[in-house]
């Protein structure tokens, strides 16, 4: 149930090693990988003013949407979540095309003042453990 962001400076193949913290116990684990630069290949376009419904259906899951913000416009985002598992709290991280995090929000409504460009909205449970549903909608104002 943790989240680590890595900046991989070199092109090539990387290895991820998973182990128990003291090398004594066994158990199961789940790994999720999402790319910020470039955005993951399964990232969906988010059309302005059109709500999308989705579900975080397992631990570590993150859904990604991208939206184009033109010059002179601000981005208003509305996010609503409903729990399948007790403790679910939907959270959105906002990233620039460079991979830099430029903001975040819990369920509710927030307006972001951004430079013109393409932005990624990445949704997940706040602690990456619980399941739930969400509705995401964005406006250019």
Backbone as CSV, one residue per row, in Angstrom:
resi,resn,N_x,N_y,N_z,CA_x,CA_y,CA_z,C_x,C_y,C_z
1,UNK,0.796,-1.208,0.000,0.000,0.000,0.000,0.827,1.255,0.000
2,UNK,1.961,1.270,-0.644,2.734,2.503,-0.698,2.892,2.944,-2.147
3,UNK,3.349,4.166,-2.299,3.494,4.769,-3.614,4.866,5.413,-3.677
4,UNK,5.632,5.081,-4.690,6.963,5.647,-4.860,7.067,6.190,-6.275
5,UNK,7.503,7.439,-6.404,7.750,8.007,-7.720,9.251,7.995,-7.967
6,UNK,9.640,7.448,-9.104,11.049,7.366,-9.478,11.283,8.136,-10.760
7,UNK,12.376,8.869,-10.803,12.802,9.529,-12.029,13.923,8.678,-12.603
8,UNK,13.680,8.078,-13.761,14.660,7.218,-14.411,15.411,8.050,-15.435
9,UNK,16.635,8.376,-15.116,17.417,9.320,-15.915,17.989,8.715,-17.193
10,UNK,18.122,7.408,-17.242,18.751,6.768,-18.395,17.758,5.884,-19.133
11,UNK,17.918,5.807,-20.439,17.128,4.896,-21.250,17.683,3.488,-21.060
12,UNK,16.798,2.513,-20.997,17.273,1.145,-20.873,16.311,0.294,-20.080
13,UNK,16.789,-0.859,-19.679,15.997,-1.811,-18.920,16.343,-1.678,-17.444
14,UNK,15.330,-1.656,-16.615,15.508,-1.561,-15.177,14.955,-2.820,-14.530
15,UNK,15.464,-3.142,-13.344,14.970,-4.279,-12.587,14.403,-3.761,-11.260
16,UNK,13.241,-4.278,-10.889,12.624,-3.954,-9.613,12.706,-5.200,-8.745
17,UNK,13.328,-5.079,-7.589,13.468,-6.221,-6.685,12.476,-6.065,-5.545
18,UNK,11.713,-7.120,-5.271,10.735,-7.125,-4.191,11.157,-8.178,-3.177
19,UNK,11.147,-7.786,-1.903,11.539,-8.725,-0.847,10.859,-8.343,0.451
20,UNK,10.883,-9.262,1.387,10.437,-9.006,2.749,11.460,-8.089,3.415
21,UNK,11.011,-7.247,4.328,11.920,-6.274,4.940,13.075,-6.905,5.719
22,UNK,12.883,-8.132,6.235,13.983,-8.773,6.966,14.377,-10.134,6.368
23,UNK,13.908,-10.404,5.166,14.242,-11.639,4.430,13.751,-12.917,5.113
24,UNK,12.816,-12.844,6.060,12.385,-14.033,6.809,10.983,-14.519,6.481
25,UNK,10.070,-13.638,6.107,8.683,-14.035,5.881,8.370,-14.126,4.384
26,UNK,7.282,-14.838,4.102,6.799,-14.930,2.726,5.410,-14.308,2.673
27,UNK,4.951,-14.009,1.487,3.624,-13.436,1.324,3.399,-13.026,-0.108
28,UNK,2.252,-12.465,-0.352,1.918,-12.034,-1.706,2.057,-10.515,-1.804
29,UNK,2.156,-10.036,-3.025,2.276,-8.602,-3.254,1.703,-8.271,-4.620
30,UNK,1.478,-7.006,-4.837,0.974,-6.507,-6.126,1.794,-5.278,-6.480
31,UNK,2.188,-5.190,-7.736,2.944,-4.043,-8.230,2.132,-3.371,-9.321
32,UNK,2.047,-2.065,-9.253,1.408,-1.298,-10.306,2.400,-0.278,-10.842
33,UNK,2.480,-0.161,-12.135,3.388,0.810,-12.749,2.600,1.740,-13.655
34,UNK,2.768,3.027,-13.466,2.167,4.029,-14.333,3.257,5.004,-14.728
35,UNK,3.191,5.479,-15.931,4.183,6.419,-16.444,3.602,7.828,-16.446
36,UNK,4.437,8.800,-16.067,4.025,10.197,-16.099,4.617,10.941,-17.286
37,UNK,5.794,10.521,-17.728,6.462,11.167,-18.865,7.156,10.105,-19.676
38,UNK,6.575,9.660,-20.777,5.264,10.048,-21.292,4.152,9.428,-20.448
39,UNK,2.921,9.909,-20.647,1.779,9.340,-19.939,1.656,7.862,-20.294
40,UNK,1.089,7.076,-19.382,0.876,5.647,-19.639,0.063,5.450,-20.912
41,UNK,0.302,4.345,-21.640,-0.385,4.141,-22.925,-1.901,4.010,-22.817
42,UNK,-2.422,3.627,-21.666,-3.872,3.454,-21.531,-4.559,4.694,-20.955
43,UNK,-3.865,5.825,-20.919,-4.447,7.074,-20.429,-5.566,7.521,-21.369
44,UNK,-6.695,7.916,-20.793,-7.874,8.303,-21.576,-7.986,9.816,-21.694
45,UNK,-8.527,10.277,-22.812,-8.783,11.706,-22.995,-9.991,12.109,-22.158
46,UNK,-9.887,13.252,-21.504,-10.991,13.810,-20.729,-11.512,15.024,-21.488
47,UNK,-12.727,14.924,-21.999,-13.326,16.031,-22.743,-13.887,17.047,-21.762
48,UNK,-13.671,18.337,-21.997,-14.236,19.358,-21.115,-15.756,19.230,-21.033
49,UNK,-16.269,19.441,-19.825,-17.707,19.472,-19.522,-18.392,18.116,-19.596
50,UNK,-17.661,17.041,-19.856,-18.269,15.707,-19.967,-17.840,14.864,-18.767
51,UNK,-18.780,14.494,-17.883,-18.398,13.681,-16.725,-18.031,12.257,-17.132
52,UNK,-17.066,11.695,-16.416,-16.706,10.286,-16.615,-16.848,9.570,-15.274
53,UNK,-17.395,8.383,-15.333,-17.531,7.540,-14.156,-16.504,6.428,-14.246
54,UNK,-15.901,6.102,-13.125,-14.912,5.044,-13.102,-14.901,4.343,-11.766
55,UNK,-14.051,3.328,-11.681,-13.957,2.547,-10.457,-12.508,2.189,-10.177
56,UNK,-12.113,2.362,-8.943,-10.849,1.840,-8.448,-11.216,0.475,-7.868
57,UNK,-10.856,-0.595,-8.595,-11.381,-1.920,-8.266,-10.398,-2.832,-7.552
58,UNK,-9.163,-2.342,-7.309,-8.205,-3.175,-6.565,-7.122,-2.284,-5.962
59,UNK,-6.403,-2.826,-5.022,-5.314,-2.098,-4.363,-4.302,-1.635,-5.397
60,UNK,-3.734,-0.480,-5.177,-2.690,0.146,-5.996,-3.179,0.683,-7.336
61,UNK,-4.446,0.480,-7.680,-4.929,0.924,-8.986,-4.947,2.445,-9.085
62,UNK,-4.582,2.925,-10.269,-4.639,4.350,-10.588,-5.235,4.490,-11.978
63,UNK,-6.184,5.390,-12.107,-6.758,5.695,-13.413,-6.197,7.033,-13.862
64,UNK,-5.914,7.158,-15.158,-5.301,8.370,-15.687,-6.119,8.940,-16.834
65,UNK,-6.258,10.277,-16.820,-6.952,11.016,-17.866,-6.083,12.216,-18.249
66,UNK,-6.103,12.578,-19.525,-5.385,13.790,-19.913,-6.352,14.789,-20.508
67,UNK,-6.010,16.073,-20.338,-6.847,17.154,-20.851,-5.943,18.278,-21.352
68,UNK,-6.337,18.887,-22.445,-5.609,20.021,-23.034,-6.159,21.307,-22.419
69,UNK,-5.261,22.129,-21.890,-5.641,23.425,-21.342,-5.069,24.507,-22.261
70,UNK,-5.939,25.270,-22.944,-5.443,26.314,-23.844,-4.953,27.545,-23.067
71,UNK,-4.193,28.368,-23.742,-3.703,29.607,-23.144,-4.881,30.465,-22.684
72,UNK,-4.729,31.082,-21.540,-5.751,31.987,-21.029,-6.907,31.309,-20.313
73,UNK,-6.869,29.992,-20.182,-7.950,29.258,-19.508,-7.443,28.654,-18.197
74,UNK,-8.350,28.534,-17.250,-8.071,27.813,-16.010,-8.854,26.502,-16.040
75,UNK,-8.381,25.529,-15.277,-9.002,24.209,-15.233,-9.748,24.044,-13.913
76,UNK,-11.058,23.838,-13.999,-11.856,23.536,-12.814,-12.193,22.055,-12.838
77,UNK,-11.937,21.375,-11.738,-12.148,19.930,-11.631,-13.143,19.655,-10.510
78,UNK,-14.110,18.802,-10.807,-15.040,18.314,-9.788,-14.844,16.819,-9.671
79,UNK,-14.685,16.341,-8.436,-14.429,14.928,-8.169,-15.350,14.459,-7.053
80,UNK,-16.061,13.365,-7.304,-16.965,12.761,-6.325,-16.575,11.304,-6.180
81,UNK,-16.554,10.803,-4.959,-16.231,9.401,-4.721,-17.267,8.726,-3.858
82,UNK,-17.449,7.420,-4.061,-18.315,6.614,-3.192,-17.606,5.294,-2.908
83,UNK,-17.644,4.893,-1.675,-16.875,3.737,-1.211,-17.533,2.407,-1.560
84,UNK,-16.713,1.463,-1.978,-17.077,0.049,-1.987,-16.560,-0.543,-0.681
85,UNK,-15.314,-0.226,-0.337,-14.708,-0.639,0.928,-14.680,0.559,1.871
86,UNK,-14.959,0.297,3.162,-14.866,1.358,4.164,-13.462,1.962,4.124
87,UNK,-13.390,3.271,4.200,-12.100,3.943,4.189,-11.680,4.472,2.835
88,UNK,-12.440,4.147,1.776,-12.085,4.654,0.444,-12.221,6.170,0.428
89,UNK,-11.204,6.847,-0.078,-11.234,8.300,-0.274,-10.515,8.591,-1.583
90,UNK,-11.270,9.008,-2.578,-10.675,9.264,-3.888,-9.795,10.510,-3.806
91,UNK,-8.640,10.437,-4.479,-7.699,11.551,-4.515,-7.200,11.708,-5.949
92,UNK,-7.030,12.954,-6.378,-6.536,13.256,-7.726,-5.213,14.003,-7.632
93,UNK,-4.214,13.513,-8.342,-2.963,14.236,-8.539,-2.995,14.814,-9.939
94,UNK,-2.475,16.028,-10.092,-2.428,16.703,-11.379,-0.966,16.884,-11.775
95,UNK,-0.624,16.416,-12.981,0.752,16.465,-13.479,0.814,17.202,-14.805
96,UNK,1.891,17.955,-15.003,2.186,18.570,-16.296,2.763,17.499,-17.214
97,UNK,2.826,17.785,-18.512,3.388,16.832,-19.475,4.851,16.523,-19.170
98,UNK,5.527,17.401,-18.444,6.926,17.179,-18.056,7.062,16.105,-16.986
99,UNK,5.930,15.695,-16.372,5.953,14.742,-15.272,5.956,15.414,-13.913
100,UNK,6.049,16.736,-13.875,6.053,17.472,-12.610,4.645,17.534,-12.031
101,UNK,4.529,17.255,-10.739,3.238,17.364,-10.058,2.935,18.847,-9.855
102,UNK,1.736,19.273,-10.280,1.372,20.680,-10.169,0.196,20.915,-9.233
103,UNK,-0.372,19.857,-8.687,-1.472,20.029,-7.752,-2.117,18.712,-7.396
104,UNK,-3.055,18.782,-6.476,-3.798,17.608,-6.062,-5.066,18.035,-5.344
105,UNK,-5.997,17.114,-5.222,-7.253,17.435,-4.547,-7.981,16.176,-4.081
106,UNK,-8.725,16.335,-2.990,-9.668,15.327,-2.523,-10.971,15.549,-3.271
107,UNK,-11.961,14.734,-2.986,-13.280,14.931,-3.580,-13.741,16.358,-3.287
108,UNK,-14.394,16.944,-4.272,-14.850,18.323,-4.159,-14.660,19.027,-5.492
109,UNK,-14.485,20.323,-5.417,-14.306,21.133,-6.626,-13.139,22.081,-6.410
110,UNK,-12.260,22.170,-7.402,-11.096,23.036,-7.283,-10.742,23.602,-8.650
111,UNK,-10.260,24.849,-8.663,-9.818,25.490,-9.892,-8.306,25.647,-9.848
112,UNK,-7.656,25.252,-10.940,-6.199,25.325,-11.067,-5.845,26.364,-12.127
113,UNK,-4.895,27.231,-11.816,-4.362,28.180,-12.780,-3.081,27.578,-13.338
114,UNK,-3.087,27.278,-14.625,-2.006,26.525,-15.258,-1.532,27.227,-16.518
115,UNK,-0.356,26.907,-16.970,0.117,27.343,-18.279,-0.584,26.493,-19.344
116,UNK,-0.585,26.975,-20.563,-1.162,26.193,-21.658,-0.400,24.878,-21.793
117,UNK,-1.116,23.791,-22.055,-0.465,22.500,-22.244,-1.399,21.342,-21.975
118,UNK,-0.835,20.149,-22.024,-1.580,18.927,-21.742,-1.265,18.517,-20.309
119,UNK,-2.306,18.156,-19.566,-2.159,17.782,-18.160,-2.758,16.409,-17.912
120,UNK,-2.181,15.718,-16.948,-2.623,14.388,-16.555,-3.310,14.477,-15.202
121,UNK,-4.498,13.897,-15.106,-5.197,13.752,-13.826,-5.140,12.276,-13.473
122,UNK,-4.510,11.961,-12.348,-4.340,10.566,-11.927,-5.160,10.337,-10.664
123,UNK,-6.100,9.391,-10.716,-7.018,9.118,-9.610,-6.659,7.816,-8.921
124,UNK,-6.805,7.814,-7.594,-6.562,6.599,-6.809,-7.246,6.745,-5.457
125,UNK,-7.255,5.658,-4.703,-7.631,5.738,-3.297,-6.482,6.424,-2.578
126,UNK,-6.780,7.210,-1.557,-5.726,7.977,-0.893,-4.627,7.110,-0.283
127,UNK,-4.957,5.905,0.159,-3.911,5.036,0.727,-3.641,3.808,-0.140
128,UNK,-4.230,3.795,-1.345,-3.994,2.741,-2.346,-4.429,1.361,-1.889
129,UNK,-5.375,1.276,-0.964,-5.803,-0.021,-0.439,-7.269,-0.337,-0.700
130,UNK,-8.143,0.679,-0.630,-9.578,0.429,-0.711,-10.115,0.632,-2.119
131,UNK,-11.317,0.072,-2.333,-11.994,0.170,-3.622,-13.144,1.165,-3.529
132,UNK,-13.433,1.786,-4.668,-14.555,2.713,-4.701,-14.818,3.217,-6.104
133,UNK,-15.904,3.968,-6.234,-16.320,4.556,-7.500,-16.033,6.056,-7.480
134,UNK,-15.918,6.628,-8.666,-15.720,8.073,-8.743,-16.427,8.639,-9.964
135,UNK,-16.662,9.932,-9.906,-17.120,10.717,-11.061,-16.174,11.911,-11.166
136,UNK,-15.620,12.100,-12.355,-14.676,13.176,-12.630,-15.242,14.045,-13.738
137,UNK,-15.176,15.355,-13.541,-15.607,16.290,-14.581,-14.704,17.509,-14.530
138,UNK,-14.369,18.046,-15.693,-13.482,19.206,-15.765,-14.066,20.243,-16.723
139,UNK,-13.844,21.506,-16.382,-14.263,22.630,-17.213,-13.067,23.523,-17.463
140,UNK,-13.082,24.187,-18.594,-12.096,25.221,-18.906,-12.797,26.557,-18.708
141,UNK,-12.270,27.377,-17.812,-12.917,28.654,-17.483,-11.984,29.816,-17.736
